[in-house]
């Protein structure tokens, strides 16, 4: 074989190889283009279905077999033309075809009771399925796609929409691109065998190839746009509706209330424990708790209800078709039960601390913002002390109550920050001769307009605000300083809040107050209530023992009002018990059993070697009774009202009050309620 023959065979072989390679490449490109056309159809269908689901808020009911509402029917009629979607079908989550529409149909009709297996796959996976079709039917496009897309309500697939997308023009564009690619490969082949002229053809096609590349980039931008539209309506962490979208849909439903004749309830849910979870375990665990709560709430609502996340720790549920306020309250109670169960997040048992405020339309608001405001007021009330189960329904006048509480909270905060509280001192006298033995320090809060806020009102508020420990420390220090200036024979009694036993080191606070004032420990008496011992009994008893070791006296206040006072007396040797004033009131009401109970309490004190003080003495008859029964000390307005610190010294200089005759007391302090 000559060199020339070898060259010819080599060129022919190379040409053949290049042709085979080009054919294989074009085949691969054709398959790739089929996939691109299918993906393009799926993206277009996703955008269309997303718009479709946003505009039809009763899609779940339609999928379940109900007829479209008038507004939905009008919107559906407009979808028959003007878009690449030339036909669509709505399926229920069970696979049954519920609705069919295309450009040929002249009316909407429910389809036959058939099941599409693709729908079942979409419901199970939560992902769309798209198939590309080719047709030579006169009434169908040459190239079209069938795309199944799930519609998610809450955490569940409520419906599946099957969209038929006309891809004929897209196919033509991609065929043009394919022909361009073929030309490019042909040019490469000729270039490989020496065809320099092909280079000119290639350069002439550069601009067209750039245009096709721009179309691919446009598809990517479309994907990003679809995702942005989704996030514009959904909360990214939970997938639930966001605040704006939920309020928009709530407005639409409120507009339909006159047609239905039924009510609508809004349940505003706040996770009170979320901040503690974030601070203790980190935001990753906190986010896990939010997702777990979202899933629980989504499972608890009905098919026609809406749910969204409206703040960092807040959810809102729209309960539709409410027949009576009792229905809404029962539903809220069920929600609270489900939220009270511990949530397990990465092996941790977490509490949600949920509270629920309920508002019902149209009585509590006829607009979305108005109804939301009413639910927020109810939520504030649900988070107030003493609310059973932390579930509260909106009531008229609640706004004034919340505003008044906010004013009191501001007053308490200001007093705590500026030491604006006052201590008044009520004398406790000897039952034997009426001589003062010690004073009980009583906390007072003055109103700017005059008068005082009752302790029963401002003390719980201070506890809720987390300020009672600071206020209690101030009162303890101030009382010790005041008592240090009295005669050595006089002592002072200070009440302790249960919260102080769970905060900073109480024993250290007491020791510091005594050291700073120079008051002897034997002159300080600390009073606790029986309610303190109902929780964390062992811890409290341990702290009381530490206080006893300092040298102060411990008294049980309001003795006899609880269920287990006797049990605590033998577990801790109190120095003193104080008979609650309710027994004195009962004796005045001629309750024949009260005198026997009083005698028993005094006898018990004697047996346990504990002193007994009776409080609430308001007249000479009561004083004589308690003295004759054997009480050691007496306290009440019969002897003196609580005195400002500056009036203690003048009081001590007055003649001693005879237990047989009352002393004229100065007018009592004016207390301003509420």
Buried (B, 14 or more C-beta within 10 A) or exposed (E): EEEEEEEEEEEEEEBEEBEEEBEEEBEEBEEEBBEBBBBBBBBBBBBBBBBBBBBBBBBBBBBBEEEBBEBBEEBBEEBBEEBBBBBBBBBBBEBBBBBBBBEEEEEBEBEEEEEBEBBBBBBEEEEBBBEBBEEEEEEBBBBBBBBBBBBBBBBBBBBBBBBBBBBBEBBEBBBEBBEBBBBBBBBBBBBBEEBEEBEEBBEEBEEEBEEBEEBEEEEEEBBEEBEEBBEEBBBEEBBBBBBEBBBBBBEBBBEBBEEEEBBBBBBBBBBBBBEEBBEEBEEEBBBBBBBBBBBBBBEBBEBBBBBBBBEEBBBBBBBBBBEEBEBBBEBBBEBBEBBEEEBEBEEBEBBBBBBBBBBBBBEBBEBBEBBBBBBBBBBBBBBBEEEEEBBBBBEEEBBEBBEEBEEBBEBBBEBBEEEEBBBBBBBBBBBEEBEBBBBBBBBBBBBEEEEBBBBEBBBBBBBBBEBBBBBBBBBBBBBBBBBBEBEEEBBBBBBBBBBBBBBEEBBEBBBBBBEEBEBBBEBBBBBBBBEBBBEBBEEBBEBBEBBBEBBBBBBBBBBBBBEEBEEBBEBBEBBBBBBBBEBBBBBBEEEEEBBEBBBEBBEBBEEEEBBBBBBBBBBBEBBBBBBEBBBBBBBBBBBBBBBEBEBBEEBEEEEEBEBEEBBEEEEEBEBBEE
